[in-house]
Amino acid sequence: MLGFLPLQAAQKTLDFYFIDVEGGQSTLIVSPSGQTMLIDTGWPGANGRDADRILAAAKMAGVTKIDYLLITHFHVDHVGGVPQLAARIPIGTFIDHGASVEHGKDEDALFQAYVDTRAKGKHMEPKSGEMIPLKGVSVEVLSAGGEEIAKSAAGRGERNPLCGSEAKREVDTGENAQSVGTLITFGKFRALDLGDLTWNKEMDLVCPVNRVGKVDLYIVSHHGMNLSGSATAVHAFAPHVAIMDNGARKGGTVEAYQVIKSSPGLEDIWQLHHAVAGGSENNAPDQFVANPQEKPDAGAAIKLSVREDGHYTVTNLATGFSKEYTSGRP
């Protein structure tokens, strides 16, 4: 169950629903205009579990269609649920980075199932630096298909003193490095979602200068796996709040958690699951965790709602616990 909260009346808010797809990713975004963008769809199979959880979030949000479906990259925990979801709710425009760079029997079948579904709607293949036309919100593509923004927008571009303090890693030639990463802006509020963009690619965005800037919300890269999330990048983003799309036994690594926790200006980390391997010292307190126990798994979600006055609230939909923050970075 996603839990229940009454719909907010009248206020034009930007709402995020972080849906538990068991260590994959699926984030439903509802703009103040009422348009929707879903980032990824979780896994296939399991009797349509992830598609049903997305549908439940859409019902809670009061929406009946997905205007834009953004697929960050073609791994099964991000794109696998597309056919099942499309059978349950209309999808207007499919957004992705192009063709998959990974091939094999399973990889090709996964991509073809997506392409067959995509053919029933419109298709966008944005390049880095382009915008996704979600009404009422700025959605800038920072990375796509292995290419990243070359220039900094206004207010960004400060030299990053952490560059060179951590070594780069082996070049990633797979789908993770192709991830479509976005910066979502509503007034002073700024949210960063880089999909599963890996270590070197994240560093390239912030070195020698930070072309992303500081953010309010960091949607933790790669489910909190230590293949991403260097201090060089995360500390340059300097988020107020981090939300981690981890599973009980996927992501939420000690290394990633400690990097985020030590980031300057961080107020809280929220998680979809308690990470079993992390222990109490490397997990957020239970009130900030949607699914604090490995079993039974209720599929609980986290909601973030941004008001026009710049304040935003994060809510654990399993318990109703919420906390308010103020957006805007110097």
C-alpha positions in Angstrom: 0.0 0.0 0.0 1.1 3.5 -0.7 -0.7 4.9 2.4 -3.2 7.8 2.3 -3.1 11.5 2.7 -5.9 13.8 1.6 -5.3 15.7 -1.6 -4.2 19.3 -1.0 -6.9 21.8 -2.0 -6.5 24.7 -4.3 -2.7 25.3 -3.9 -0.6 24.9 -7.0 2.2 22.6 -5.9 4.9 20.7 -7.6 4.5 17.1 -6.3 6.9 14.2 -6.4 5.9 10.6 -5.6 8.8 8.3 -4.9 7.3 4.9 -5.6 8.7 1.7 -4.1 9.7 -0.6 -7.0 12.0 -2.7 -4.9 15.4 -1.2 -5.7 14.6 0.1 -9.2 13.3 3.6 -9.9 10.0 5.2 -10.5 9.2 8.8 -9.7 5.9 10.4 -10.6 6.0 14.2 -10.9 2.9 16.3 -11.1 3.5 19.9 -12.2 1.4 22.9 -10.9 -0.3 22.9 -14.3 -1.5 19.3 -13.7 0.8 17.8 -16.4 2.6 14.7 -15.4 6.1 13.2 -15.9 7.1 9.7 -14.8 10.8 8.9 -14.5 11.2 5.2 -15.1 8.8 2.3 -14.4 10.6 -0.3 -12.3 10.7 -4.0 -13.0 8.6 -6.3 -15.2 6.8 -9.4 -14.0 5.7 -9.9 -10.4 2.1 -9.9 -11.6 2.4 -6.2 -12.6 3.4 -5.2 -9.0 5.3 -2.1 -10.0 2.8 -0.9 -12.6 0.1 -1.3 -10.0 2.1 0.8 -7.5 2.6 3.5 -10.1 -1.1 3.4 -10.8 -1.9 3.8 -7.1 0.3 6.8 -6.9 -1.4 8.3 -10.0 -4.8 7.8 -8.4 -3.6 9.4 -5.1 -2.4 12.4 -7.2 -5.7 12.6 -9.0 -4.2 12.1 -12.5 -5.4 9.7 -15.2 -2.6 9.8 -17.7 1.2 10.2 -18.0 2.0 13.1 -20.3 5.7 12.3 -20.4 7.5 9.0 -19.6 11.2 9.6 -19.2 13.3 6.5 -19.3 16.7 7.3 -17.9 18.4 4.2 -19.5 17.6 0.7 -20.7 18.2 -1.5 -17.6 15.4 -3.8 -16.5 14.8 -2.1 -13.1 14.1 1.2 -15.0 12.5 0.3 -18.3 11.2 -3.2 -17.6 7.8 -2.2 -16.4 6.8 -0.1 -19.4 4.6 -2.6 -21.3 2.6 -3.4 -18.1 2.2 0.2 -17.2 1.1 1.2 -20.7 -1.6 -1.4 -20.5 -3.0 0.3 -17.4 -2.8 4.1 -18.1 -2.4 6.2 -21.2 1.1 7.5 -22.0 1.5 10.5 -24.3 5.2 11.0 -25.0 8.1 8.6 -24.5 11.5 10.2 -23.7 14.8 8.4 -23.9 18.5 8.7 -25.0 18.1 6.7 -28.2 19.2 3.2 -28.9 20.5 0.9 -26.2 24.3 0.3 -26.1 24.0 -3.1 -24.5 23.2 -6.2 -26.6 22.5 -9.8 -26.0 19.4 -12.0 -26.0 17.9 -10.5 -22.8 19.1 -7.0 -23.5 17.7 -6.9 -27.0 14.3 -8.4 -25.9 14.0 -5.8 -23.1 14.7 -2.9 -25.5 12.4 -4.3 -28.2 9.5 -4.6 -25.8 10.0 -1.0 -24.9 10.3 0.1 -28.5 7.1 -1.8 -29.4 5.2 0.0 -26.6 6.8 3.4 -27.5 5.5 3.1 -31.0 2.0 3.6 -29.7 2.8 7.2 -28.6 5.0 10.1 -29.4 8.8 10.0 -29.0 11.4 12.6 -27.9 15.1 12.0 -27.9 16.5 15.2 -26.2 20.1 16.2 -26.2 22.0 17.6 -23.2 21.1 21.3 -22.7 17.6 20.9 -24.2 14.4 21.3 -22.2 11.5 18.9 -21.6 8.2 20.9 -22.0 6.5 20.1 -18.8 4.1 23.0 -18.2 4.8 25.1 -15.1 8.2 23.6 -14.4 11.7 23.9 -15.9 13.1 20.5 -16.8 16.6 20.8 -18.2 18.5 17.8 -19.6 22.0 17.7 -18.2 23.1 14.4 -19.6 21.9 12.0 -22.3 23.4 9.3 -24.4 26.8 9.8 -22.8 26.9 13.5 -23.6 26.7 16.3 -20.9 26.0 20.0 -20.9 29.0 21.9 -22.1 28.1 25.3 -20.5 26.7 26.4 -17.2 23.4 28.3 -16.9 23.2 31.5 -15.0 24.2 31.2 -11.4 26.3 28.1 -12.0 29.8 27.4 -13.1 31.8 28.0 -9.9 35.2 26.2 -9.8 34.9 23.0 -7.7 37.8 22.8 -5.1 37.2 19.0 -4.7 38.2 18.2 -8.2 41.3 16.0 -8.2 40.7 14.8 -4.6 39.3 11.5 -5.8 40.5 9.2 -8.6 38.4 8.5 -11.6 37.4 4.9 -12.3 37.4 2.6 -15.3 35.4 4.0 -18.1 31.8 2.8 -18.1 30.7 1.8 -21.6 27.3 0.5 -20.6 23.8 1.9 -20.2 24.3 3.5 -16.8 26.7 6.1 -18.4 24.1 6.9 -21.0 21.5 7.9 -18.4 19.3 10.9 -19.1 19.9 13.2 -16.1 17.6 16.2 -15.4 17.5 19.4 -13.3 14.0 20.2 -12.3 13.3 23.8 -11.2 10.2 25.4 -9.7 10.8 28.9 -8.4 13.8 28.7 -6.1 13.4 24.9 -5.7 15.9 22.7 -7.6 15.8 18.9 -7.8 18.5 16.8 -9.4 17.9 13.3 -10.9 20.8 11.7 -12.7 19.4 8.2 -13.0 22.2 5.7 -12.7 24.9 8.0 -14.1 28.2 6.6 -12.9 31.2 8.0 -11.1 33.2 9.5 -14.0 30.2 11.0 -15.7 29.0 12.7 -12.5 32.5 14.0 -11.9 32.6 15.4 -15.5 29.5 17.5 -14.6 31.2 19.2 -11.7 34.9 19.4 -12.8 36.7 21.6 -13.2 33.7 23.8 -12.6 30.3 22.8 -11.2 27.9 23.1 -14.2 25.0 21.8 -12.1 25.2 24.2 -9.1 23.7 23.6 -5.7 20.3 21.9 -5.3 17.6 21.5 -2.7 16.8 17.8 -3.5 19.3 15.2 -4.6 17.6 12.0 -5.9 20.4 9.7 -5.0 22.2 8.4 -8.1 22.1 4.6 -8.7 20.0 3.7 -5.7 22.8 4.6 -3.4 25.3 2.1 -4.9 29.0 3.0 -4.7 29.4 2.9 -8.4 28.2 6.5 -8.3 28.0 9.3 -5.8 31.6 10.6 -5.3 32.1 13.3 -2.7 33.5 15.4 -5.5 30.0 15.5 -7.1 27.6 15.1 -4.2 29.3 17.8 -2.0 29.3 20.1 -5.0 25.5 19.7 -5.3 25.3 20.4 -1.5 21.6 19.3 -1.2 19.3 20.1 1.6 17.5 16.8 1.3 18.4 13.5 -0.3 15.9 10.8 -1.2 17.2 7.3 -2.0 15.4 4.8 -4.3 17.0 1.8 -2.7 15.8 -1.7 -1.9 16.3 -3.6 1.3 19.2 -5.5 -0.3 20.0 -3.3 -3.3 21.8 0.1 -3.0 22.1 2.0 0.2 25.8 1.2 0.5 27.7 2.4 3.4 30.1 4.4 1.2 27.3 6.3 -0.6 25.4 6.9 2.6 28.4 8.4 4.4 29.2 10.7 1.4 25.7 12.1 1.5 25.5 12.3 5.2 28.7 14.4 5.3 27.6 16.7 2.5 27.7 20.4 3.5 24.2 21.8 4.3 22.5 18.4 4.3 19.5 18.3 6.6 18.0 14.8 6.1 18.3 11.6 4.1 15.0 9.8 3.3 15.0 6.2 2.0 12.4 3.9 0.4 13.9 1.0 2.3 16.1 0.3 5.3 19.3 -1.0 3.8 20.0 -4.3 5.5 23.8 -4.2 5.0 24.1 -0.6 6.5 23.1 -1.3 10.1 21.6 1.4 12.2 24.6 3.8 11.8 24.3 3.9 8.0 20.5 4.2 7.7 18.2 7.1 8.3 16.0 6.9 11.4 12.9 4.8 10.8 10.6 7.8 10.6 12.5 8.9 7.4 12.2 5.4 5.9 9.1 4.4 4.0 9.7 0.6 4.4 11.8 0.2 7.6 11.5 -3.6 7.8 12.6 -6.0 5.0 9.4 -8.1 5.4 6.5 -7.7 5.2 7.0 -5.1 2.4 4.1 -2.8 2.1 5.4 -0.9 -0.9 5.1 2.4 0.9 6.1 5.6 -0.9 7.5 9.0 -0.1 5.9 12.3 -1.3 7.5 15.7 -1.7 5.4 18.7 -2.3 6.7 22.2 -3.2 4.5 25.2 -2.7 4.7 28.5 -4.6 6.1 30.3 -1.5 9.3 28.1 -1.8 8.6 25.9 1.2 8.4 22.1 0.6 7.3 19.2 2.6 8.5 15.6 2.6 6.1 13.0 3.8 6.4 9.3 4.7 3.2 8.0 3.2 3.3 4.8 5.4 3.1 6.8 8.7 2.1 10.3 7.8 5.3 11.7 9.3 6.3 14.8 7.5 8.9 17.6 7.7 9.0 21.0 6.1 12.0 22.6 4.4 12.8 25.9 2.7 14.0 26.0 -0.8 16.6 28.4 -2.3 20.3 28.1 -2.5 22.9 30.9 -2.5 
